[in-house]
Amino acid sequence: MTISAGATGAGIVGIEAGATGLEFSSGERVDFDPAGAPADLLQRIADGVPYVRVVDGTSEVIESVGLYASMVAEAIRGRGVTEPVALAVPGWWPPQVVAELANALAGLGVYADLVNDAEAAVAGYQASIEPLPDTVAVVSLRSRLTSLVVVRDCATRPRAVPSPRLVSSEGGEHLDAAVLQHLVRGLTDLGDEIDVTSPETLRAAREALEQCRNLRETLSRSAMASVQPRLPGAERKLLLVRSELDELADPWLETILRMLRTAIEQSDEEIGAVLLTGGLAVMPVISQRLSADLGLAVHVPDDLRLTAARGAISLRPGPRRRPSGLRSWWHKLRPPHSAHGAEAPPGSGIPTRASALVQR
């Protein structure tokens, strides 16, 4: 299959790069092989921590950024992309990490202009919905992490500020696991015999977690939903209401609130609103809770999957003289001497490793 930019933006293909796959501005999605990389690969890239792969008792040390570049390049080539590419990458990555990825992609023959995904989300939202205040906090709610980047100059050309940038290793997969645990407790209380320690149950858990993800998405649109987990010993169908999901999400919501309060305290710019991105932004309780607790307007794009990918197109510069793969604004930021995790505020609950990166 060949992907053409078509009407998505002046002969340019916009792509958003995530932990589990690529979202194309055309509406297509390409998933990475889940067995090909660790779940925390994006955090490893930010930290410069390699991935150790063990096959048949033999270990192999793999550079994380190189591994990710190969996954991205394979996905782009596999879809027959022939147009120039604007690739939105995690906005909380340090500039030198973005440069490393651009170089690694170029070494694989893929020349893309890398753009900050928080900037791209702002550009995409404003192009399709409405203007935003001059400075916003972009909160990305993903399957494997939650991140926050402050973006200024939204009315002209969105620009991410160097600090604060925060990321937590909690995401949708953690919430799905909490939902599954809640379902198992409910079934055992009703008399179903589920042995959570048996190999058979553990093997079935992956499919059951997929059910929980679908259940979570349904409850984001409806007040109630039913499910019968595909687990050995599960014989009953359970009815869940949205308030149960909201209660399970509360610890994660507290983490998001702490991140936002930290950003508001540390930011030199007055944050005028919050822009939510990522699949979990559809949960009504998130925007309701953030707005009520912080007194800020919370904006949610209509098409969460494609906002950043399409926004990246408008941020791509004109034709390049050489395929550097790196946008000029990265050079305007003075890169820190190292990518390191800074201490989170006492009692914040935010991890203090690179899974909670704060660039100061």
C-alpha positions as CSV (number, residue, x, y, z in Angstrom):
1,M,0.0,0.0,0.0
2,T,1.2,3.5,-0.9
3,I,0.3,6.4,1.3
4,S,0.0,9.7,-0.4
5,A,-0.5,13.0,1.4
6,G,-3.5,13.8,-0.7
7,A,-5.5,16.6,0.9
8,T,-3.8,16.3,4.2
9,G,-1.3,19.0,3.6
10,A,0.5,20.3,0.4
11,G,2.2,17.0,-0.5
12,I,3.4,16.3,3.1
13,V,2.6,13.2,5.2
14,G,2.2,13.9,8.9
15,I,3.0,11.1,11.3
16,E,2.8,11.0,15.1
17,A,5.3,8.5,16.7
18,G,4.2,6.8,19.9
19,A,5.2,4.0,22.1
20,T,3.1,1.4,20.4
21,G,2.9,2.6,16.8
22,L,2.5,5.4,14.2
23,E,-0.5,7.5,13.4
24,F,-0.6,8.8,9.9
25,S,-2.4,12.0,8.9
26,S,-4.3,10.0,6.3
27,G,-6.1,8.2,9.1
28,E,-4.0,5.0,9.0
29,R,-2.3,3.4,12.0
30,V,0.7,1.1,12.0
31,D,1.3,-0.9,15.2
32,F,4.8,-1.9,16.3
33,D,5.5,-5.6,17.1
34,P,4.8,-5.7,20.9
35,A,7.5,-8.3,21.3
36,G,10.1,-6.2,19.6
37,A,10.8,-3.7,22.3
38,P,10.3,-3.0,26.1
39,A,7.2,-1.2,27.2
40,D,9.4,1.7,28.6
41,L,11.3,2.3,25.4
42,L,10.5,6.0,25.1
43,Q,11.7,6.6,28.6
44,R,14.9,4.6,27.9
45,I,15.5,6.8,24.9
46,A,15.2,9.9,27.0
47,D,17.6,8.5,29.6
48,G,20.1,7.0,27.1
49,V,19.5,3.6,28.7
50,P,20.1,0.6,26.3
51,Y,17.8,-2.4,25.9
52,V,19.2,-5.8,26.8
53,R,17.6,-8.5,24.7
54,V,18.0,-12.1,25.7
55,V,17.5,-14.8,23.1
56,D,18.3,-18.5,23.7
57,G,20.4,-17.6,26.8
58,T,22.5,-15.1,24.8
59,S,22.2,-11.4,25.8
60,E,22.5,-8.5,23.3
61,V,22.8,-4.9,24.2
62,I,20.8,-2.7,21.8
63,E,20.9,1.1,21.7
64,S,17.4,2.3,22.5
65,V,17.2,5.2,20.0
66,G,18.6,2.9,17.2
67,L,16.0,0.3,18.0
68,Y,13.2,2.8,17.9
69,A,14.5,4.3,14.7
70,S,14.4,0.9,13.0
71,M,10.8,0.4,14.1
72,V,9.8,3.8,12.8
73,A,11.7,3.4,9.6
74,E,10.2,-0.1,8.9
75,A,6.7,1.2,9.5
76,I,7.2,4.2,7.2
77,R,8.8,2.1,4.4
78,G,6.2,-0.6,4.8
79,R,3.4,1.8,4.0
80,G,5.2,3.0,0.9
81,V,5.4,6.7,1.9
82,T,6.8,8.7,-1.0
83,E,6.0,12.2,0.2
84,P,8.1,14.4,2.6
85,V,7.4,13.4,6.2
86,A,6.7,15.6,9.2
87,L,7.2,13.3,12.2
88,A,5.8,14.4,15.6
89,V,7.9,12.9,18.4
90,P,7.5,13.1,22.2
91,G,7.6,16.7,23.3
92,W,9.3,15.9,26.6
93,W,12.4,14.4,25.0
94,P,15.5,16.6,25.3
95,P,16.7,18.2,22.0
96,Q,19.8,16.0,21.8
97,V,17.7,12.9,21.9
98,V,15.6,14.2,19.0
99,A,18.8,14.9,17.1
100,E,20.0,11.4,17.7
101,L,16.7,9.9,16.4
102,A,16.9,12.1,13.3
103,N,20.4,10.9,12.6
104,A,19.5,7.3,13.2
105,L,16.5,7.6,10.8
106,A,18.7,9.3,8.2
107,G,21.2,6.4,8.6
108,L,18.4,4.1,7.6
109,G,17.4,6.2,4.6
110,V,14.4,7.9,6.1
111,Y,14.7,11.7,6.1
112,A,11.9,13.3,8.1
113,D,11.5,16.7,9.7
114,L,11.0,16.0,13.4
115,V,8.6,18.2,15.3
116,N,7.6,18.5,18.9
117,D,4.3,16.6,19.3
118,A,2.9,19.1,21.9
119,E,3.4,22.0,19.4
120,A,1.9,19.8,16.7
121,A,-1.2,19.1,18.9
122,V,-1.7,22.8,19.5
123,A,-1.4,23.6,15.7
124,G,-3.7,20.7,14.8
125,Y,-6.3,21.7,17.4
126,Q,-6.4,25.4,16.4
127,A,-6.6,24.5,12.7
128,S,-9.7,22.4,13.1
129,I,-11.5,23.7,16.2
130,E,-10.8,27.0,17.8
131,P,-8.0,29.3,19.0
132,L,-6.3,28.7,22.3
133,P,-4.9,31.1,24.9
134,D,-1.3,32.3,24.3
135,T,0.1,29.7,26.7
136,V,-1.3,26.2,27.4
137,A,-0.3,23.0,29.2
138,V,-0.4,20.1,26.7
139,V,-1.1,16.9,28.7
140,S,-0.7,13.7,26.7
141,L,-2.6,10.7,28.1
142,R,-1.1,7.6,26.5
143,S,-1.3,3.9,27.0
144,R,2.1,3.7,28.7
145,L,2.8,7.1,30.1
146,T,1.4,10.6,30.8
147,S,3.4,13.7,29.9
148,L,3.1,17.5,30.2
149,V,4.7,20.2,28.0
150,V,4.0,23.9,28.2
151,V,3.5,25.6,24.8
152,R,3.6,29.3,24.3
153,D,2.9,31.7,21.4
154,C,-0.2,29.6,20.4
155,A,-1.7,32.5,18.4
156,T,1.3,32.8,16.1
157,R,3.7,29.9,15.9
158,P,3.4,27.4,18.8
159,R,6.7,26.8,20.7
160,A,7.3,24.4,23.5
161,V,9.2,26.0,26.4
162,P,12.3,24.1,27.7
163,S,11.0,23.8,31.3
164,P,9.0,22.4,32.9
165,R,8.5,19.1,31.0
166,L,7.1,16.3,33.1
167,V,6.4,12.6,32.4
168,S,5.0,9.8,34.5
169,S,5.2,6.1,33.7
170,E,1.5,5.7,34.5
171,G,-0.9,5.4,31.6
172,G,-3.9,3.6,30.1
173,E,-2.4,0.1,30.5
174,H,-2.2,0.7,34.3
175,L,-5.8,1.7,34.4
176,D,-6.8,-1.4,32.3
177,A,-5.0,-3.6,34.8
178,A,-6.9,-1.9,37.7
179,V,-10.2,-2.5,35.8
180,L,-9.3,-6.2,35.4
181,Q,-8.4,-6.6,39.1
182,H,-11.8,-5.0,39.9
183,L,-13.6,-7.4,37.7
184,V,-11.9,-10.4,39.1
185,R,-12.7,-9.3,42.6
186,G,-16.3,-8.9,41.6
187,L,-16.5,-12.3,40.1
188,T,-14.9,-14.1,43.0
189,D,-17.3,-12.3,45.4
190,L,-20.1,-13.8,43.3
191,G,-18.7,-17.3,43.6
192,D,-16.7,-17.7,40.4
193,E,-13.5,-19.6,41.0
194,I,-10.6,-17.8,39.3
195,D,-7.1,-18.9,40.1
196,V,-5.0,-15.8,39.4
197,T,-1.8,-17.7,39.9
198,S,-2.4,-20.4,37.3
199,P,-0.4,-20.3,34.1
200,E,-3.6,-20.6,32.1
201,T,-5.1,-17.5,33.7
202,L,-2.0,-15.6,33.2
203,R,-1.9,-16.5,29.5
204,A,-5.5,-15.4,29.1
205,A,-4.9,-12.1,30.9
206,R,-3.6,-10.3,27.8
207,E,-6.9,-10.9,26.0
208,A,-8.8,-9.9,29.1
209,L,-6.9,-6.7,29.3
210,E,-7.9,-5.9,25.8
211,Q,-11.5,-6.4,26.9
212,C,-10.9,-4.0,29.7
213,R,-9.5,-1.4,27.3
214,N,-12.7,-1.7,25.2
215,L,-14.8,-1.5,28.3
216,R,-13.0,1.7,29.4
217,E,-13.6,3.2,26.0
218,T,-17.3,2.3,26.1
219,L,-17.8,3.8,29.5
220,S,-16.2,7.0,28.2
221,R,-19.3,7.3,25.9
222,S,-22.0,5.5,27.9
223,A,-23.1,5.5,31.5
224,M,-22.9,1.7,31.8
225,A,-21.5,-1.4,30.1
226,S,-21.4,-5.1,30.6
227,V,-18.6,-7.6,30.2
228,Q,-17.7,-11.2,30.8
229,P,-13.9,-11.5,31.1
230,R,-12.5,-14.3,29.0
231,L,-10.7,-15.9,31.9
232,P,-10.7,-19.5,33.1
233,G,-13.4,-19.8,35.8
234,A,-15.3,-16.6,34.8
235,E,-18.9,-17.7,34.3
236,R,-20.8,-14.5,34.9
237,K,-21.3,-11.2,33.0
238,L,-20.8,-8.1,35.1
239,L,-22.5,-4.7,34.7
240,L,-20.2,-1.7,35.4
241,V,-21.2,2.0,35.6
242,R,-19.0,4.9,34.7
243,S,-18.6,6.0,38.4
244,E,-16.8,2.7,39.1
245,L,-14.3,3.5,36.3
246,D,-13.9,7.0,37.6
247,E,-13.1,5.7,41.1
248,L,-10.5,3.3,39.7
249,A,-8.9,6.2,37.7
250,D,-8.7,8.5,40.8
251,P,-5.1,7.7,41.8
252,W,-4.0,8.4,38.2
253,L,-6.0,11.6,38.1
254,E,-4.2,12.7,41.2
255,T,-0.9,12.2,39.4
256,I,-2.1,14.4,36.5
257,L,-3.2,17.1,38.9
258,R,0.1,17.1,40.7
259,M,1.9,17.4,37.4
260,L,-0.2,20.4,36.3
261,R,0.2,22.1,39.7
262,T,4.0,21.6,39.4
263,A,3.9,23.1,35.9
264,I,1.8,26.1,37.0
265,E,4.3,26.8,39.8
266,Q,7.4,26.3,37.8
267,S,6.4,27.9,34.5
268,D,7.6,31.5,33.7
269,E,4.5,31.8,31.5
270,E,0.9,32.1,32.9
271,I,-0.8,29.0,31.7
272,G,-4.2,29.9,30.4
273,A,-5.7,26.5,29.6
274,V,-5.1,22.8,29.3
275,L,-5.1,20.8,26.0
276,L,-5.6,17.1,26.4
277,T,-4.2,14.7,23.8
278,G,-4.0,10.9,23.6
279,G,-6.7,8.2,23.6
280,L,-7.6,8.5,27.3
281,A,-8.5,12.2,26.9
282,V,-12.0,11.0,25.9
283,M,-12.8,10.1,29.6
284,P,-15.2,12.8,30.8
285,V,-14.0,12.6,34.4
286,I,-10.5,13.9,33.3
287,S,-11.6,17.2,31.8
288,Q,-14.2,17.7,34.5
289,R,-11.8,17.1,37.4
290,L,-9.0,19.2,35.9
291,S,-11.3,22.1,35.2
292,A,-12.9,21.9,38.7
293,D,-9.7,21.6,40.6
294,L,-7.5,24.1,38.7
295,G,-10.1,26.6,37.4
296,L,-8.7,26.3,33.9
297,A,-10.5,25.7,30.6
298,V,-9.8,22.1,29.4
299,H,-9.8,21.5,25.6
300,V,-10.2,18.1,24.0
301,P,-9.7,17.6,20.2
302,D,-12.5,16.1,18.2
303,D,-10.1,13.6,16.6
304,L,-7.6,12.7,19.2
305,R,-5.8,10.1,17.0
306,L,-4.9,12.6,14.2
307,T,-4.6,16.0,15.8
308,A,-0.8,15.9,16.3
309,A,-0.1,14.1,13.0
310,R,-2.0,16.7,11.0
311,G,-0.7,19.5,13.1
312,A,2.8,18.4,12.3
313,I,2.3,19.2,8.7
314,S,1.8,22.9,9.3
315,L,5.0,23.1,11.4
316,R,7.2,21.5,8.8
317,P,9.5,24.1,7.2
318,G,10.0,24.5,3.5
319,P,12.3,22.4,1.3
320,R,15.6,21.6,2.9
321,R,19.0,22.0,1.2
322,R,20.1,18.9,2.9
323,P,18.2,16.1,4.7
324,S,19.2,16.9,8.2
325,G,16.0,15.4,9.6
326,L,16.0,18.1,12.3
327,R,13.9,21.2,12.5
328,S,15.6,24.5,13.1
329,W,13.8,25.4,16.3
330,W,15.5,22.5,18.1
331,H,18.8,24.3,17.5
332,K,17.4,27.5,19.1
333,L,17.0,25.6,22.3
334,R,20.1,25.3,24.3
335,P,20.4,21.6,25.0
336,P,21.1,20.6,28.6
337,H,24.4,18.9,29.4
338,S,22.6,15.6,30.1
339,A,19.1,14.1,30.1
340,H,18.5,13.4,33.8
341,G,15.6,12.9,36.0
342,A,15.1,15.7,38.5
343,E,13.5,15.4,41.9
344,A,9.7,15.8,41.9
345,P,8.0,17.9,44.6
346,P,7.9,16.1,48.0
347,G,4.9,13.9,48.3
348,S,4.0,14.4,44.7
349,G,4.0,10.7,43.8
350,I,5.7,11.5,40.5
351,P,8.5,9.1,39.8
352,T,11.9,10.7,40.1
353,R,13.8,8.8,37.4
354,A,13.7,9.7,33.7
355,S,10.2,8.4,33.8
356,A,9.6,11.7,35.5
357,L,11.9,13.9,33.4
358,V,12.0,17.6,34.4
359,Q,14.3,19.8,32.3
360,R,15.3,22.8,34.2
